[in-house]
Amino acid sequence: MQDTKRLMKLGLFLMSPGHHAAAWRHPEVQAEHLLDINFYKQLAQTAERGKLDMIFLADGLALWDKYGSGVSHSITTRFEPLTLLSVLSTTTNLIGLAATVSSTYSEPYNVARSFASLDHLSGGRAAWNVVTSISEEEALNFNREGQLEHDNRYERAGEFVEVVTGLWDGWEDDAIVLDKDSGQVAHADKVHALNHKGKYFSVRGPLNISRPPQGRPVIIQAGASEAGRELAAQSAEVVFAASKDLATAQSFYTDMKERASKHGRAPEDLVILPGIYPIVGRTKEEAEAKARLLDDGIHPEGGLHLLSHFLDYDLSGYDVDGPLPALPDVEEVNGGKSRYQLIRGIAEREGLTIKQLYRRFAAARGHQQIVGTAEEIADHLEEWFIQKGADGFNVMPPYLPGGLDDFVELVIPELQRRGLFRLEYEGRTLREHLGLKRPVNRYEQLRS
Ligand SMILES: Cc1cc2nc3c(=O)[nH]c(=O)nc-3n(C[C@H](O)[C@H](O)[C@H](O)COP(=O)(O)O)c2cc1C
């Protein structure tokens, strides 16, 4: 029996046809499979064969058409995450299924209900990545003229999560009776209205679906600004991060565990998973050639606009062979703050031109890139894991299915050989894979 506490957690950050902005131009990628369910079924089965903890789907609520190249040169057609994961819940058995849903453009009742449904459908494998959303375009699709202020989005998110978890607790575990003899379906005294009235939400409850198998689906958070870290420390169980080097990862890791402990939580209640973008080769040269092939596919206008999008600053018209222009201070930014700082930091530290920066950014969007053999990639992951920069990683294959196949066939066995990753799933739910406790129902706690 393996000691699960000492094992890495690994998620598949599934972005089709891969994380590299030019993945779809890779000769082995069949880009026409973007909306083909069989393609996703196959990827999910590969990830499950690799014993990964979960599949994670990101999401945005607008087409990237602020810049012309958004439609002409980038992949903007994709499935809505919960719909896709509902199907994958029926074609996989053990792997966790994590979907991104925005707290800014949803209502807590709908979100609590959808994730309770996915948790029941999958036998306890659902997770919700709570995002506050970052672009003005998203606001325009939801009856608004512009985004809420950054900190208000997080304040709303805090209350949103409180309502959702309250709704999940609304049914006690043994509320359902289904006694055919007496005709009793449920214990009415074990189904509770929430009667929440707060600044942003007024929700009576109870939910019209019983308590999810995990008690509560796992909560993930990925914002790393001050407000984002506080929300994560208070209510998230998994934190996704983008860290540029081990020192930054370690400082984020320590900070998050300390913040969690201020909220009365144990270090293992919060699992920290930085993103990594691995390009695996049988030799270092082969891996480097794979990276070059992808980079050569970057469309100059598409690359520039992708960077402009994440900086929320139009870089058209600047000399791409020169440095970034003077950009606003982070305090003035109302989009995502931590990624903005990360990109600027990389550009300044390494003295990159705009072109070098967008080429770098088009690959992994600021996450760690590791180009090398399976052993070299395992060395890197082991170092971050052992040196407390991470509890595991959110793996971002550069192109699909090849990048995932390489990771599962070459890197996973190397991690297993080193005793760093599970040989078999030992539990059935995502909470069990991640070593997270099943939350006690608040009403049952009151009774005891
Ligand atoms: C790995 C990772 C995945 C993310 N996925 C999404 C996503 O799918 N949709 C989204 O709107 N934001 C996503 N974000 C952004 C954040 O969750 C957050 O809402 C945003 O960065 C603003 O946070 P900040 O200002 O605290 O940095 C992601 C961030 C990271 C690091």
The ligand as an ORCA input file, in Angstrom:
! r2SCAN-3c Opt
* xyz 0 1
  C      -4.307     27.579    -14.214
  C      -5.286     28.701    -14.281
  C      -6.497     28.495    -14.923
  C      -7.437     29.519    -15.019
  N      -8.586     29.280    -15.695
  C      -9.461     30.300    -15.876
  C     -10.615     30.094    -16.657
  O     -10.853     29.010    -17.168
  N     -11.471     31.127    -16.829
  C     -11.254     32.361    -16.270
  O     -12.084     33.245    -16.444
  N     -10.152     32.578    -15.520
  C      -9.262     31.596    -15.332
  N      -8.142     31.798    -14.591
  C      -8.007     33.101    -13.962
  C      -8.317     33.144    -12.478
  O      -9.033     32.155    -11.925
  C      -8.752     34.500    -11.926
  O     -10.140     34.685    -11.953
  C      -8.078     35.623    -12.640
  O      -6.724     35.304    -12.858
  C      -8.107     36.897    -11.843
  O      -7.357     36.655    -10.720
  P      -6.314     37.602    -10.036
  O      -6.655     39.022    -10.377
  O      -6.539     37.224     -8.609
  O      -4.973     37.236    -10.536
  C      -7.172     30.794    -14.469
  C      -5.947     31.006    -13.809
  C      -5.000     29.984    -13.731
  C      -3.713     30.250    -13.026
*
